Amino acid sequence: MSDPESTLPVAVPVDGSWIEYVRGYMTIGSPIDKHLALWPKLWGHMKLQSHLDDAGRVSFIDAGHARLSLKSQIQWRNYYDFGDPIGFQLDSAVEYLRDAGCKAFEFDTAKHDFGFSRYLLPGKAHNDYWQDEQVFGHFIEDVVLPSGKAEPPTSSALVDTVSMLIPYVLTFLLHLAAVFLLYKAVSDVPANEEPPVFDRLPLQIALLSGLLTSITVAARLPRLVKTDGFRWQLAALLAFLIGAVPCAWFLPIGAAQFLGGTVEWLVSWANLPPEYSGKAALLATAFVIAASGWVLPRKPALGGAC
């Protein structure tokens, strides 16, 4: 691999004609899609309409006249790690350029958008690109100094599994801490209370932490994904059941009555025995909260883009 700087022009114009010297465009962990979604008015005035002729030249059109020409399309390559919370596949950017009639870029998400799992810590992945020789090596061999042998960055199955689990483990631990602190605050009850509200306290904390985590996941999914079809609804239901079913089977009746007793009216129509009504009311309340993310508007007038 040779030094690409040796192939650059000696001087680059400072006026608008500098764009004629651009042959490649590299983005790593790019948030462009987020910018398009959050601030659409910033991009409405851009004059991107262009024409690609049979010779591969690109002409930008303004009021029916070509105002700028490129010798060829700019080769755009995007790289993102699946653990990067900022950068994703740039499908929205491709749609935006297509709708704007822009032909300036050679960019197809199926061929030029490279996703992988290479960095262990989610979040930190956004900075790890800069130390990755495979990422920059691929761009150099594919765009800067084409060798015809460019290999996209590879993924690690171990890194993929660990980096995916870390956020869920941390989230569960946060919910565990929240439940523990709340129980700690209200656990000063008479020891002779029947049935004992805080019987098998560690089990209760674990079960309720799992329930609270499942509610959070189920309620937040519609805010984080595109909800076309039923696969994400089914995923949310599965996430809820993972936390709810253990509570239904193993949560002590006294604790369930203590937590769900005030909302027993939700299940009054079922005529359940008293020992089960509290648990049913608790789980019904949990389901209502989990389902709220799918029922409430996704773009409320107040509160931002939730």
C-alpha positions, 0 to 999 in steps of 0.5 A: 500500500502506497501513500495516497498523499503523493497522488494529490494535486499540488494546489487545490482551488479555494473557490467552488471548483474544489469539488471537481477534485473530490473522488471519494467520500468516507463516512464512519459512524455517520449521523446523517440520517438522524440530521435528516430526520430531526432537522428536515428544514435545514435540507429543503433549500439545497439544490442537488438535482444533477444528471449522469450522462453515458460517459459518467460525468455529473452535471448539476442543474439549476434553472435548466442550466448546468452550473457545475460538472464533475468528471465522475461520480464521487465514490461514497463509502460508509462504515458503521459498527453495530455497537455505535449508538450514533452511526447506522446504515444510511438508507434515509440519506439514500432516499433523500438523495434519490428524491432530490434527484442527486446523481453525484454519488456512487452510493448503494446501501447494498454495496457501499454501506458496511456494517460490522461488529468489531468493537467491544464496548457500545458507545465507545465504538463511535471513536474506535474507527480511528484506530481500525486499519481494516476500515481505512485500508478498505477505503484506500484500496477501494477508492483512493488507490483501487487495487481490485482486492479490497476486503470489507471490514470483518465482524467478530461473533464474540464481539457481536454477542458481548457488545449486544448483551452489555447494554441489556445487562447494564439496563437490568442492573439499573432496574435492579438497583431501582427496585432494591432502593424502593423496597428498601424504603418501604420494607419496614413493616410489622414482622407478624403481618400475614401473609408476609409482604416481604417473604423471600425478598431477594426473589421478589427484587429479582422478579420485579426487576425483570418485570420492570426491565421487560416493561421498559423494553416493550414500551420503548421499542416503537420509539426506536424502530420502524414499526411496519409489519408485526415483527416488532410488536411480537418482539415487544410482546415476547419481551414483556412475557419474559418478565411477566411470566416468572412473576405470574408463577413465582412472585409471592402472593403477599407481595403481589397483593401489596403492589396490585391491591390498589388497582384490583378494579382492573380485573374485577370483571374476572371474578378471581379469587382474592389470592390471585386478584392482586397478582393479576392486577399487577400484571394488567397494570404492567401490560398497560404501561408496556402497551402505551408506547404502541398506542400513544402518538409517536410524534407528539406536538409537545415534548420533542420527537419521542 
